[in-house]
Amino acid sequence: AVANLEKLLTWCWPLVAEQGSLVSLKGESAPTEAAAAAGTLRRLGAVAEIRELPVPGTAEHTWAVIVQKA
């Protein structure tokens, strides 16, 4: 893991193109991290979507947090 979602937003948001997205692969803490970053998301005018993704060949799952610039 690199960092929590709020820290990733702070570091990477200036690099995201207009109408672009930041995609971050997370573990099961994804919903908690997105909730903790709610203030930062509002400040940035961003919208986050969380998708649970199966890991092929296993019973495991991972989560993708997709943050879009409005």
Distance bins in CASP14 RR format, pairs under 12 A and 6 or more apart:
PFRMAT RR
TARGET T0000
AUTHOR 0000-0000-0000
RMODE 2
METHOD distances of the structure
MODEL  1
1 7 0 0 0 0 0 1 0 0 0 0 0
1 8 0 0 0 0 1 0 0 0 0 0 0
1 24 0 0 0 0 1 0 0 0 0 0 0
1 25 0 0 0 0 1 0 0 0 0 0 0
1 26 1 0 0 1 0 0 0 0 0 0 0
1 27 0 0 0 0 1 0 0 0 0 0 0
1 29 0 0 0 0 1 0 0 0 0 0 0
1 30 0 0 0 0 0 1 0 0 0 0 0
1 33 0 0 0 0 0 1 0 0 0 0 0
1 62 0 0 0 0 0 1 0 0 0 0 0
2 8 1 0 0 1 0 0 0 0 0 0 0
2 9 0 0 0 0 0 1 0 0 0 0 0
2 11 0 0 0 0 1 0 0 0 0 0 0
2 12 0 0 0 0 1 0 0 0 0 0 0
2 22 0 0 0 0 0 1 0 0 0 0 0
2 24 0 0 0 0 1 0 0 0 0 0 0
2 25 0 0 0 0 1 0 0 0 0 0 0
2 26 0 0 0 0 0 1 0 0 0 0 0
2 33 0 0 0 0 0 1 0 0 0 0 0
3 9 0 0 0 0 1 0 0 0 0 0 0
3 10 0 0 0 0 1 0 0 0 0 0 0
3 11 1 0 0 1 0 0 0 0 0 0 0
3 12 0 0 0 0 1 0 0 0 0 0 0
3 24 0 0 0 0 1 0 0 0 0 0 0
3 26 0 0 0 0 0 1 0 0 0 0 0
3 33 0 0 0 0 1 0 0 0 0 0 0
3 37 0 0 0 0 0 1 0 0 0 0 0
4 10 0 0 0 0 0 1 0 0 0 0 0
4 11 0 0 0 0 0 1 0 0 0 0 0
4 24 0 0 0 0 1 0 0 0 0 0 0
4 26 0 0 0 0 1 0 0 0 0 0 0
4 27 0 0 0 0 0 1 0 0 0 0 0
4 29 0 0 0 0 1 0 0 0 0 0 0
4 30 0 0 0 0 0 1 0 0 0 0 0
4 32 0 0 0 0 1 0 0 0 0 0 0
4 33 1 0 1 0 0 0 0 0 0 0 0
4 34 0 0 0 0 0 1 0 0 0 0 0
4 35 0 0 0 0 0 1 0 0 0 0 0
4 36 1 0 0 1 0 0 0 0 0 0 0
4 37 1 0 0 1 0 0 0 0 0 0 0
4 40 0 0 0 0 0 1 0 0 0 0 0
4 65 0 0 0 0 0 1 0 0 0 0 0
5 11 0 0 0 0 0 1 0 0 0 0 0
5 12 0 0 0 0 0 1 0 0 0 0 0
5 13 0 0 0 0 0 1 0 0 0 0 0
5 22 0 0 0 0 1 0 0 0 0 0 0
5 23 0 0 0 0 0 1 0 0 0 0 0
5 24 1 0 0 1 0 0 0 0 0 0 0
5 25 0 0 0 0 0 1 0 0 0 0 0
5 26 1 0 0 1 0 0 0 0 0 0 0
5 27 0 0 0 0 0 1 0 0 0 0 0
5 29 0 0 0 0 1 0 0 0 0 0 0
5 30 1 0 0 1 0 0 0 0 0 0 0
5 31 0 0 0 0 0 1 0 0 0 0 0
5 32 0 0 0 0 1 0 0 0 0 0 0
5 33 1 0 1 0 0 0 0 0 0 0 0
5 34 1 0 0 1 0 0 0 0 0 0 0
5 35 0 0 0 0 1 0 0 0 0 0 0
5 36 1 0 0 1 0 0 0 0 0 0 0
5 37 1 0 1 0 0 0 0 0 0 0 0
5 38 0 0 0 0 0 1 0 0 0 0 0
5 39 0 0 0 0 0 1 0 0 0 0 0
5 40 0 0 0 0 1 0 0 0 0 0 0
5 41 0 0 0 0 1 0 0 0 0 0 0
5 44 0 0 0 0 0 1 0 0 0 0 0
5 46 0 0 0 0 0 1 0 0 0 0 0
5 48 1 0 0 1 0 0 0 0 0 0 0
5 50 0 0 0 0 1 0 0 0 0 0 0
5 63 0 0 0 0 0 1 0 0 0 0 0
5 64 0 0 0 0 0 1 0 0 0 0 0
5 65 1 0 1 0 0 0 0 0 0 0 0
5 66 0 0 0 0 0 1 0 0 0 0 0
5 67 1 0 0 1 0 0 0 0 0 0 0
6 12 0 0 0 0 0 1 0 0 0 0 0
6 13 0 0 0 0 0 1 0 0 0 0 0
6 24 0 0 0 0 0 1 0 0 0 0 0
6 32 0 0 0 0 0 1 0 0 0 0 0
6 33 1 0 0 1 0 0 0 0 0 0 0
6 34 0 0 0 0 1 0 0 0 0 0 0
6 35 0 0 0 0 0 1 0 0 0 0 0
6 36 1 0 0 1 0 0 0 0 0 0 0
6 37 1 0 1 0 0 0 0 0 0 0 0
6 38 0 0 0 0 1 0 0 0 0 0 0
6 39 0 0 0 0 1 0 0 0 0 0 0
6 40 1 0 1 0 0 0 0 0 0 0 0
6 41 0 0 0 0 1 0 0 0 0 0 0
6 43 0 0 0 0 0 1 0 0 0 0 0
6 44 0 0 0 0 0 1 0 0 0 0 0
6 46 0 0 0 0 0 1 0 0 0 0 0
6 48 0 0 0 0 0 1 0 0 0 0 0
6 65 0 0 0 0 0 1 0 0 0 0 0
6 67 0 0 0 0 0 1 0 0 0 0 0
7 13 0 0 0 0 0 1 0 0 0 0 0
7 24 0 0 0 0 0 1 0 0 0 0 0
7 33 0 0 0 0 1 0 0 0 0 0 0
7 36 0 0 0 0 0 1 0 0 0 0 0
7 37 0 0 0 0 1 0 0 0 0 0 0
7 40 0 0 0 0 1 0 0 0 0 0 0
8 15 0 0 0 0 0 1 0 0 0 0 0
8 16 0 0 0 0 0 1 0 0 0 0 0
8 22 1 0 0 1 0 0 0 0 0 0 0
8 23 0 0 0 0 0 1 0 0 0 0 0
8 24 1 0 1 0 0 0 0 0 0 0 0
8 25 0 0 0 0 0 1 0 0 0 0 0
8 26 0 0 0 0 1 0 0 0 0 0 0
8 30 0 0 0 0 0 1 0 0 0 0 0
8 33 0 0 0 0 1 0 0 0 0 0 0
8 34 0 0 0 0 0 1 0 0 0 0 0
8 36 0 0 0 0 0 1 0 0 0 0 0
8 37 0 0 0 0 1 0 0 0 0 0 0
8 40 0 0 0 0 0 1 0 0 0 0 0
8 41 0 0 0 0 0 1 0 0 0 0 0
8 44 0 0 0 0 0 1 0 0 0 0 0
8 46 0 0 0 0 0 1 0 0 0 0 0
8 48 0 0 0 0 0 1 0 0 0 0 0
8 65 0 0 0 0 1 0 0 0 0 0 0
8 67 0 0 0 0 1 0 0 0 0 0 0
9 15 0 0 0 0 0 1 0 0 0 0 0
9 16 0 0 0 0 1 0 0 0 0 0 0
9 22 1 0 0 1 0 0 0 0 0 0 0
9 24 0 0 0 0 1 0 0 0 0 0 0
9 33 0 0 0 0 0 1 0 0 0 0 0
9 34 0 0 0 0 0 1 0 0 0 0 0
9 36 0 0 0 0 0 1 0 0 0 0 0
9 37 1 0 0 1 0 0 0 0 0 0 0
9 38 0 0 0 0 0 1 0 0 0 0 0
9 39 0 0 0 0 1 0 0 0 0 0 0
9 40 1 0 1 0 0 0 0 0 0 0 0
9 41 1 0 0 1 0 0 0 0 0 0 0
9 42 0 0 0 0 0 1 0 0 0 0 0
9 43 0 0 0 0 1 0 0 0 0 0 0
9 44 1 0 0 1 0 0 0 0 0 0 0
9 45 0 0 0 0 0 1 0 0 0 0 0
9 46 1 0 0 1 0 0 0 0 0 0 0
9 48 0 0 0 0 1 0 0 0 0 0 0
9 65 0 0 0 0 1 0 0 0 0 0 0
9 67 1 0 0 1 0 0 0 0 0 0 0
9 68 0 0 0 0 0 1 0 0 0 0 0
9 69 0 0 0 0 0 1 0 0 0 0 0
10 22 0 0 0 0 0 1 0 0 0 0 0
10 37 0 0 0 0 1 0 0 0 0 0 0
10 39 0 0 0 0 0 1 0 0 0 0 0
10 40 1 0 0 1 0 0 0 0 0 0 0
10 41 0 0 0 0 0 1 0 0 0 0 0
10 43 0 0 0 0 0 1 0 0 0 0 0
10 44 0 0 0 0 1 0 0 0 0 0 0
10 46 0 0 0 0 0 1 0 0 0 0 0
10 67 0 0 0 0 0 1 0 0 0 0 0
11 22 0 0 0 0 1 0 0 0 0 0 0
11 24 0 0 0 0 0 1 0 0 0 0 0
11 40 0 0 0 0 0 1 0 0 0 0 0
12 20 0 0 0 0 0 1 0 0 0 0 0
12 21 0 0 0 0 0 1 0 0 0 0 0
12 22 1 0 1 0 0 0 0 0 0 0 0
12 23 0 0 0 0 0 1 0 0 0 0 0
12 24 0 0 0 0 1 0 0 0 0 0 0
12 40 0 0 0 0 0 1 0 0 0 0 0
12 44 0 0 0 0 0 1 0 0 0 0 0
12 46 0 0 0 0 0 1 0 0 0 0 0
12 65 0 0 0 0 0 1 0 0 0 0 0
12 67 0 0 0 0 1 0 0 0 0 0 0
12 69 0 0 0 0 0 1 0 0 0 0 0
13 20 0 0 0 0 0 1 0 0 0 0 0
13 21 0 0 0 0 0 1 0 0 0 0 0
13 22 1 0 0 1 0 0 0 0 0 0 0
13 24 0 0 0 0 0 1 0 0 0 0 0
13 37 0 0 0 0 0 1 0 0 0 0 0
13 40 0 0 0 0 1 0 0 0 0 0 0
13 41 0 0 0 0 0 1 0 0 0 0 0
13 43 0 0 0 0 1 0 0 0 0 0 0
13 44 1 0 1 0 0 0 0 0 0 0 0
13 45 0 0 0 0 1 0 0 0 0 0 0
13 46 1 0 0 1 0 0 0 0 0 0 0
13 67 0 0 0 0 1 0 0 0 0 0 0
13 68 0 0 0 0 0 1 0 0 0 0 0
13 69 0 0 0 0 1 0 0 0 0 0 0
14 22 0 0 0 0 0 1 0 0 0 0 0
14 44 0 0 0 0 0 1 0 0 0 0 0
14 69 0 0 0 0 0 1 0 0 0 0 0
15 21 0 0 0 0 0 1 0 0 0 0 0
15 22 0 0 0 0 1 0 0 0 0 0 0
15 69 0 0 0 0 0 1 0 0 0 0 0
16 22 1 0 1 0 0 0 0 0 0 0 0
16 23 0 0 0 0 0 1 0 0 0 0 0
16 24 0 0 0 0 0 1 0 0 0 0 0
16 44 0 0 0 0 1 0 0 0 0 0 0
16 45 0 0 0 0 0 1 0 0 0 0 0
16 46 0 0 0 0 1 0 0 0 0 0 0
16 66 0 0 0 0 0 1 0 0 0 0 0
16 67 1 0 0 1 0 0 0 0 0 0 0
16 68 0 0 0 0 1 0 0 0 0 0 0
16 69 1 0 1 0 0 0 0 0 0 0 0
16 70 0 0 0 0 0 1 0 0 0 0 0
17 68 0 0 0 0 0 1 0 0 0 0 0
17 69 1 0 0 1 0 0 0 0 0 0 0
18 68 0 0 0 0 0 1 0 0 0 0 0
18 69 1 0 0 1 0 0 0 0 0 0 0
18 70 0 0 0 0 1 0 0 0 0 0 0
19 46 0 0 0 0 0 1 0 0 0 0 0
19 47 0 0 0 0 0 1 0 0 0 0 0
19 68 1 0 0 1 0 0 0 0 0 0 0
19 69 1 0 0 1 0 0 0 0 0 0 0
19 70 0 0 0 0 1 0 0 0 0 0 0
20 46 0 0 0 0 1 0 0 0 0 0 0
20 47 0 0 0 0 0 1 0 0 0 0 0
20 66 0 0 0 0 0 1 0 0 0 0 0
20 67 0 0 0 0 1 0 0 0 0 0 0
20 68 1 0 0 1 0 0 0 0 0 0 0
20 69 1 0 1 0 0 0 0 0 0 0 0
20 70 0 0 0 0 1 0 0 0 0 0 0
21 46 0 0 0 0 1 0 0 0 0 0 0
21 47 0 0 0 0 1 0 0 0 0 0 0
21 48 0 0 0 0 0 1 0 0 0 0 0
21 49 0 0 0 0 1 0 0 0 0 0 0
21 64 0 0 0 0 0 1 0 0 0 0 0
21 65 0 0 0 0 0 1 0 0 0 0 0
21 66 1 0 1 0 0 0 0 0 0 0 0
21 67 1 0 0 1 0 0 0 0 0 0 0
21 68 1 0 1 0 0 0 0 0 0 0 0
21 69 1 0 0 1 0 0 0 0 0 0 0
21 70 0 0 0 0 0 1 0 0 0 0 0
22 37 0 0 0 0 0 1 0 0 0 0 0
22 40 0 0 0 0 0 1 0 0 0 0 0
22 41 0 0 0 0 0 1 0 0 0 0 0
22 44 0 0 0 0 0 1 0 0 0 0 0
22 46 0 0 0 0 1 0 0 0 0 0 0
22 47 0 0 0 0 0 1 0 0 0 0 0
22 48 0 0 0 0 1 0 0 0 0 0 0
22 49 0 0 0 0 0 1 0 0 0 0 0
22 64 0 0 0 0 0 1 0 0 0 0 0
22 65 0 0 0 0 1 0 0 0 0 0 0
22 66 1 0 0 1 0 0 0 0 0 0 0
22 67 1 0 1 0 0 0 0 0 0 0 0
22 68 0 0 0 0 1 0 0 0 0 0 0
22 69 0 0 0 0 1 0 0 0 0 0 0
23 30 0 0 0 0 0 1 0 0 0 0 0
23 48 0 0 0 0 0 1 0 0 0 0 0
23 49 0 0 0 0 1 0 0 0 0 0 0
23 50 0 0 0 0 0 1 0 0 0 0 0
23 51 0 0 0 0 1 0 0 0 0 0 0
23 53 0 0 0 0 0 1 0 0 0 0 0
23 62 0 0 0 0 0 1 0 0 0 0 0
23 63 0 0 0 0 0 1 0 0 0 0 0
23 64 1 0 1 0 0 0 0 0 0 0 0
23 65 1 0 0 1 0 0 0 0 0 0 0
23 66 1 0 1 0 0 0 0 0 0 0 0
23 67 1 0 0 1 0 0 0 0 0 0 0
23 68 0 0 0 0 1 0 0 0 0 0 0
24 30 0 0 0 0 1 0 0 0 0 0 0
24 33 0 0 0 0 1 0 0 0 0 0 0
24 34 0 0 0 0 1 0 0 0 0 0 0
24 37 0 0 0 0 0 1 0 0 0 0 0
24 48 0 0 0 0 1 0 0 0 0 0 0
24 49 0 0 0 0 0 1 0 0 0 0 0
24 50 0 0 0 0 0 1 0 0 0 0 0
24 51 0 0 0 0 0 1 0 0 0 0 0
24 62 0 0 0 0 0 1 0 0 0 0 0
24 63 0 0 0 0 1 0 0 0 0 0 0
24 64 1 0 0 1 0 0 0 0 0 0 0
24 65 1 0 1 0 0 0 0 0 0 0 0
24 66 0 0 0 0 1 0 0 0 0 0 0
24 67 1 0 0 1 0 0 0 0 0 0 0
25 33 0 0 0 0 0 1 0 0 0 0 0
25 50 0 0 0 0 0 1 0 0 0 0 0
25 51 0 0 0 0 0 1 0 0 0 0 0
25 52 0 0 0 0 0 1 0 0 0 0 0
25 53 0 0 0 0 1 0 0 0 0 0 0
25 55 0 0 0 0 0 1 0 0 0 0 0
25 61 0 0 0 0 0 1 0 0 0 0 0
25 62 1 0 1 0 0 0 0 0 0 0 0
25 63 1 0 0 1 0 0 0 0 0 0 0
25 64 1 0 1 0 0 0 0 0 0 0 0
25 65 0 0 0 0 1 0 0 0 0 0 0
25 66 0 0 0 0 0 1 0 0 0 0 0
26 32 0 0 0 0 1 0 0 0 0 0 0
26 33 1 0 0 1 0 0 0 0 0 0 0
26 34 0 0 0 0 1 0 0 0 0 0 0
26 36 0 0 0 0 0 1 0 0 0 0 0
26 37 0 0 0 0 0 1 0 0 0 0 0
26 48 0 0 0 0 0 1 0 0 0 0 0
26 50 0 0 0 0 1 0 0 0 0 0 0
26 51 0 0 0 0 0 1 0 0 0 0 0
26 52 0 0 0 0 0 1 0 0 0 0 0
26 53 0 0 0 0 0 1 0 0 0 0 0
26 61 0 0 0 0 0 1 0 0 0 0 0
26 62 1 0 0 1 0 0 0 0 0 0 0
26 63 1 0 1 0 0 0 0 0 0 0 0
26 64 1 0 0 1 0 0 0 0 0 0 0
26 65 1 0 1 0 0 0 0 0 0 0 0
26 66 0 0 0 0 0 1 0 0 0 0 0
26 67 0 0 0 0 0 1 0 0 0 0 0
27 33 0 0 0 0 1 0 0 0 0 0 0
27 34 0 0 0 0 0 1 0 0 0 0 0
27 50 0 0 0 0 0 1 0 0 0 0 0
27 51 0 0 0 0 0 1 0 0 0 0 0
27 52 0 0 0 0 1 0 0 0 0 0 0
27 53 0 0 0 0 0 1 0 0 0 0 0
27 55 0 0 0 0 0 1 0 0 0 0 0
27 60 0 0 0 0 1 0 0 0 0 0 0
27 61 0 0 0 0 1 0 0 0 0 0 0
27 62 1 0 1 0 0 0 0 0 0 0 0
27 63 1 0 1 0 0 0 0 0 0 0 0
27 64 0 0 0 0 1 0 0 0 0 0 0
27 65 0 0 0 0 1 0 0 0 0 0 0
28 50 0 0 0 0 0 1 0 0 0 0 0
28 52 0 0 0 0 1 0 0 0 0 0 0
28 53 0 0 0 0 0 1 0 0 0 0 0
28 60 0 0 0 0 0 1 0 0 0 0 0
28 61 1 0 0 1 0 0 0 0 0 0 0
28 62 0 0 0 0 1 0 0 0 0 0 0
28 63 1 0 0 1 0 0 0 0 0 0 0
28 65 0 0 0 0 0 1 0 0 0 0 0
29 35 0 0 0 0 0 1 0 0 0 0 0
29 36 0 0 0 0 1 0 0 0 0 0 0
29 37 0 0 0 0 0 1 0 0 0 0 0
29 50 0 0 0 0 0 1 0 0 0 0 0
29 62 0 0 0 0 0 1 0 0 0 0 0
29 63 0 0 0 0 1 0 0 0 0 0 0
29 65 0 0 0 0 0 1 0 0 0 0 0
30 36 0 0 0 0 0 1 0 0 0 0 0
30 37 0 0 0 0 0 1 0 0 0 0 0
30 48 0 0 0 0 1 0 0 0 0 0 0
30 49 0 0 0 0 0 1 0 0 0 0 0
30 50 1 0 1 0 0 0 0 0 0 0 0
30 51 0 0 0 0 1 0 0 0 0 0 0
30 52 0 0 0 0 1 0 0 0 0 0 0
30 53 0 0 0 0 0 1 0 0 0 0 0
30 61 0 0 0 0 0 1 0 0 0 0 0
30 62 0 0 0 0 1 0 0 0 0 0 0
30 63 1 1 0 0 0 0 0 0 0 0 0
30 64 1 0 0 1 0 0 0 0 0 0 0
30 65 1 0 1 0 0 0 0 0 0 0 0
30 66 0 0 0 0 0 1 0 0 0 0 0
30 67 0 0 0 0 0 1 0 0 0 0 0
31 37 0 0 0 0 0 1 0 0 0 0 0
31 38 0 0 0 0 0 1 0 0 0 0 0
31 48 0 0 0 0 1 0 0 0 0 0 0
31 49 0 0 0 0 0 1 0 0 0 0 0
31 50 1 0 1 0 0 0 0 0 0 0 0
31 51 0 0 0 0 0 1 0 0 0 0 0
31 52 0 0 0 0 1 0 0 0 0 0 0
31 63 1 0 0 1 0 0 0 0 0 0 0
31 65 0 0 0 0 1 0 0 0 0 0 0
32 38 0 0 0 0 0 1 0 0 0 0 0
32 50 0 0 0 0 0 1 0 0 0 0 0
32 63 0 0 0 0 0 1 0 0 0 0 0
32 65 0 0 0 0 0 1 0 0 0 0 0
33 40 0 0 0 0 0 1 0 0 0 0 0
33 41 0 0 0 0 0 1 0 0 0 0 0
33 48 0 0 0 0 1 0 0 0 0 0 0
33 50 0 0 0 0 1 0 0 0 0 0 0
33 63 0 0 0 0 1 0 0 0 0 0 0
33 65 1 0 0 1 0 0 0 0 0 0 0
33 67 0 0 0 0 0 1 0 0 0 0 0
34 40 0 0 0 0 0 1 0 0 0 0 0
34 41 1 0 0 1 0 0 0 0 0 0 0
34 46 0 0 0 0 0 1 0 0 0 0 0
34 47 0 0 0 0 0 1 0 0 0 0 0
34 48 1 0 1 0 0 0 0 0 0 0 0
34 49 0 0 0 0 1 0 0 0 0 0 0
34 50 1 0 1 0 0 0 0 0 0 0 0
34 51 0 0 0 0 0 1 0 0 0 0 0
34 63 0 0 0 0 1 0 0 0 0 0 0
34 64 0 0 0 0 0 1 0 0 0 0 0
34 65 1 0 1 0 0 0 0 0 0 0 0
34 66 0 0 0 0 0 1 0 0 0 0 0
34 67 0 0 0 0 1 0 0 0 0 0 0
35 41 0 0 0 0 1 0 0 0 0 0 0
35 48 0 0 0 0 1 0 0 0 0 0 0
35 50 0 0 0 0 0 1 0 0 0 0 0
35 65 0 0 0 0 0 1 0 0 0 0 0
36 48 0 0 0 0 0 1 0 0 0 0 0
36 65 0 0 0 0 0 1 0 0 0 0 0
37 43 0 0 0 0 1 0 0 0 0 0 0
37 44 0 0 0 0 1 0 0 0 0 0 0
37 45 0 0 0 0 0 1 0 0 0 0 0
37 46 0 0 0 0 1 0 0 0 0 0 0
37 47 0 0 0 0 0 1 0 0 0 0 0
37 48 1 0 0 1 0 0 0 0 0 0 0
37 50 0 0 0 0 0 1 0 0 0 0 0
37 65 0 0 0 0 1 0 0 0 0 0 0
37 67 0 0 0 0 1 0 0 0 0 0 0
38 44 0 0 0 0 0 1 0 0 0 0 0
38 45 0 0 0 0 0 1 0 0 0 0 0
38 46 0 0 0 0 0 1 0 0 0 0 0
38 47 0 0 0 0 0 1 0 0 0 0 0
38 48 0 0 0 0 1 0 0 0 0 0 0
38 67 0 0 0 0 0 1 0 0 0 0 0
39 45 0 0 0 0 1 0 0 0 0 0 0
39 46 0 0 0 0 1 0 0 0 0 0 0
39 48 0 0 0 0 0 1 0 0 0 0 0
40 46 0 0 0 0 1 0 0 0 0 0 0
40 48 0 0 0 0 1 0 0 0 0 0 0
40 67 0 0 0 0 1 0 0 0 0 0 0
41 47 1 0 0 1 0 0 0 0 0 0 0
41 48 1 0 1 0 0 0 0 0 0 0 0
41 49 0 0 0 0 0 1 0 0 0 0 0
41 50 0 0 0 0 0 1 0 0 0 0 0
41 65 0 0 0 0 0 1 0 0 0 0 0
41 66 0 0 0 0 0 1 0 0 0 0 0
41 67 1 0 0 1 0 0 0 0 0 0 0
41 68 0 0 0 0 0 1 0 0 0 0 0
41 69 0 0 0 0 0 1 0 0 0 0 0
41 70 0 0 0 0 0 1 0 0 0 0 0
42 48 0 0 0 0 0 1 0 0 0 0 0
42 70 0 0 0 0 0 1 0 0 0 0 0
44 67 0 0 0 0 1 0 0 0 0 0 0
44 68 0 0 0 0 0 1 0 0 0 0 0
44 69 1 0 0 1 0 0 0 0 0 0 0
44 70 0 0 0 0 1 0 0 0 0 0 0
45 67 0 0 0 0 1 0 0 0 0 0 0
45 68 0 0 0 0 1 0 0 0 0 0 0
45 69 1 0 0 1 0 0 0 0 0 0 0
45 70 1 0 1 0 0 0 0 0 0 0 0
46 65 0 0 0 0 0 1 0 0 0 0 0
46 66 0 0 0 0 0 1 0 0 0 0 0
46 67 1 0 1 0 0 0 0 0 0 0 0
46 68 1 0 0 1 0 0 0 0 0 0 0
46 69 1 0 0 1 0 0 0 0 0 0 0
46 70 1 0 0 1 0 0 0 0 0 0 0
47 65 0 0 0 0 0 1 0 0 0 0 0
47 66 0 0 0 0 1 0 0 0 0 0 0
47 67 1 0 0 1 0 0 0 0 0 0 0
47 68 1 0 1 0 0 0 0 0 0 0 0
47 69 0 0 0 0 1 0 0 0 0 0 0
47 70 1 0 0 1 0 0 0 0 0 0 0
48 63 0 0 0 0 0 1 0 0 0 0 0
48 64 0 0 0 0 0 1 0 0 0 0 0
48 65 1 0 1 0 0 0 0 0 0 0 0
48 66 1 0 0 1 0 0 0 0 0 0 0
48 67 1 0 1 0 0 0 0 0 0 0 0
48 68 1 0 0 1 0 0 0 0 0 0 0
48 69 0 0 0 0 0 1 0 0 0 0 0
48 70 0 0 0 0 0 1 0 0 0 0 0
49 63 0 0 0 0 0 1 0 0 0 0 0
49 64 0 0 0 0 1 0 0 0 0 0 0
49 65 1 0 0 1 0 0 0 0 0 0 0
49 66 1 0 1 0 0 0 0 0 0 0 0
49 67 1 0 0 1 0 0 0 0 0 0 0
49 68 1 0 0 1 0 0 0 0 0 0 0
50 61 0 0 0 0 0 1 0 0 0 0 0
50 62 0 0 0 0 0 1 0 0 0 0 0
50 63 1 0 1 0 0 0 0 0 0 0 0
50 64 1 0 0 1 0 0 0 0 0 0 0
50 65 1 0 1 0 0 0 0 0 0 0 0
50 66 1 0 0 1 0 0 0 0 0 0 0
50 67 0 0 0 0 0 1 0 0 0 0 0
51 61 0 0 0 0 0 1 0 0 0 0 0
51 62 0 0 0 0 1 0 0 0 0 0 0
51 63 1 0 0 1 0 0 0 0 0 0 0
51 64 1 0 1 0 0 0 0 0 0 0 0
51 65 0 0 0 0 1 0 0 0 0 0 0
51 66 1 0 0 1 0 0 0 0 0 0 0
51 67 0 0 0 0 0 1 0 0 0 0 0
52 60 0 0 0 0 0 1 0 0 0 0 0
52 61 1 0 1 0 0 0 0 0 0 0 0
52 62 1 0 0 1 0 0 0 0 0 0 0
52 63 1 0 1 0 0 0 0 0 0 0 0
52 64 0 0 0 0 1 0 0 0 0 0 0
52 65 0 0 0 0 0 1 0 0 0 0 0
53 60 0 0 0 0 1 0 0 0 0 0 0
53 61 1 0 0 1 0 0 0 0 0 0 0
53 62 1 0 1 0 0 0 0 0 0 0 0
53 63 1 0 0 1 0 0 0 0 0 0 0
53 64 1 0 1 0 0 0 0 0 0 0 0
53 65 0 0 0 0 0 1 0 0 0 0 0
53 66 0 0 0 0 0 1 0 0 0 0 0
54 60 1 0 0 1 0 0 0 0 0 0 0
54 61 1 0 1 0 0 0 0 0 0 0 0
54 62 0 0 0 0 1 0 0 0 0 0 0
54 63 0 0 0 0 0 1 0 0 0 0 0
54 64 0 0 0 0 0 1 0 0 0 0 0
55 61 1 0 0 1 0 0 0 0 0 0 0
55 62 1 0 1 0 0 0 0 0 0 0 0
55 63 0 0 0 0 0 1 0 0 0 0 0
55 64 0 0 0 0 0 1 0 0 0 0 0
56 62 0 0 0 0 0 1 0 0 0 0 0
END
